[in-house]
Amino acid sequence: MPPDVHLAFRAEFIPHNSPWMPWGMVIALLLSIALAVLTRDRNARLCAAAAGLSIVACFLVTMFGNVPINDEIRSWDPAAPPTDYLSRLRLWDLLHDIRTTVVIIGFILLVLAVVLPRSPETTPTARATGSKQAGTPRAPIA
């Protein structure tokens, strides 16, 4: 794609993402925190908390890396970009790869927080009986 078309597309696309991305990150962070607080299982809580941290890391990379570069791109003339525009686009792509990887790891951690087997002391039966074992022992079948 010719550089002028590519830069014009980027400059036009940026405002469409800007209002939605922060809200998505806030919602994901709040849900991660809620899962970390509400779950009783230690492993699930750690996974949810780590997922929340990954969302914070993604937010920081976005706000201090990608957004400033987006602001630069919007100020460029697509027909006459700055001489270092390719290095700025490569840096943007690298930062995007980092935040995408971090958020995918966070998603995997959230899935693990939900599907990991629970430790026996956090099962509903164990909590109801005060037992450290899941359920009650069964008599052997004769």
Secondary structure, DSSP 8 states (H G I E B T S, - for coil): --HHHHHHHHHHHHHHHTTTHHHHHHHHHHHHHHHHHH---HHHHHHHHHHHHHHHHHHHHIIIIIHHHHHHHHHS-TTS--TTHHHHHHHHHHHHHHHHHHHHHHHHHHHHHHHS---GGGSHHHHHHT-SSSS-------
